[in-house]
Amino acid sequence: MSMIIALGMMALSAPATDAAHHHATTIEHRGVPMDVRYRASVDLATKPMGVSPPTRAGIGRCAWVATIAVERQMAPAGTTASGLTRIVSSDYKIKGSRAGSCMTSKSAIAQEVAARDAEIRSHVLAVAERDKSTLLAELESGFAATRELR
């Protein structure tokens, strides 16, 4: 019964956590406003460390790494088009370890990563700031390419 309650609470808290990993802005390129959205996704990898024989209590640990990838989606402002999407950063990692097996530590690790939402949000904002010049260069090169096709 407590597992069902815990799963329900996790399901209810997911949108708030997910909202913290988004950033949206509008830029103007050659008089055309463009909506730009940045979204972070977390990829968690675990690796068992140490020895824990099946018949005795062991000293096993679970080392984990959460890789944060930031995806940029861009479309003309006010449209419902999905636009152009690409990963602009995937170099940010959060690392840790927990006593015990990786199987039993999954929810605790997820809570540790969720507790660092402010850090992930700061990373998304920093990536968005760094990406401005690249984004404008990509828009300009796309504009130049379409002019050459005419």
Sequence and secondary structure as in RCSB ss.txt:
>XXXX:A:sequence
MSMIIALGMMALSAPATDAAHHHATTIEHRGVPMDVRYRASVDLATKPMGVSPPTRAGIGRCAWVATIAVERQMA
PAGTTASGLTRIVSSDYKIKGSRAGSCMTSKSAIAQEVAARDAEIRSHVLAVAERDKSTLLAELESGFAATRELR
>XXXX:A:secstr
 HHHHHHHHHHHHHHHHHHTTEEEEEEEETTEEEEEEEEEEEEEEEEEES   TTS    EEEEEEEEEEEEEEE
ETT     EEEEEEEEEEEEEEEES HHHHHHHHHHHHHTTHHHHHHHHHHHHHHHHHHHHHHHHHHHHHHHHH 
